[in-house]
Amino acid sequence: MIADKFDANSSDNDVHEQFKCMAEVALTSAYVLERKDGSLLYYNCVVKREGKKIIVIPNEKIITRINLNLQNSYIVQILWRNAPGRN
C-alpha cells in the first residue's frame, strides 16, 4: 500500500476523499446567506426576493441540498430543476 511508505497520517484514498467532499459540499449543494445589512449572498443558485418570500432556483439538476443561513423569517420556495415539468 502507498500509505505504508509515508511516515505521516495518510491513506490510499486521500484524493478520493477530497473529491467526495467536493461532491457533497460544493457540487451538489447550494448556499444562501443573508448578511447583516439584509443583502443576500448565494452560491450555486439564483435567489429572488419578493417581500418576505425568497425563491431559490438551483443552477443545475445535480443540486439536491439547499443550505440557508438567514437573519430574518421568510417564506422560502425552492424551484428544483429536477422536478417534473422543469428543465
HELIX and SHEET records of a PDB file:
HELIX    1   1 ILE A    2  LYS A    5  5                                   4    
HELIX    2   2 ASP A   14  MET A   22  1                                   9    
HELIX    3   3 ALA A   23  LEU A   27  3                                   5    
SHEET    1   A 3 LEU A  40  TYR A  43  0                                        
SHEET    2   A 3 SER A  29  GLU A  34 -1                                        
SHEET    3   A 3 ARG A  65  ASN A  69  1                                        
SHEET    1   B 3 CYS A  45  GLU A  50  0                                        
SHEET    2   B 3 LYS A  53  PRO A  58 -1                                        
SHEET    3   B 3 ILE A  75  ILE A  78  1                                        
END                                                                             
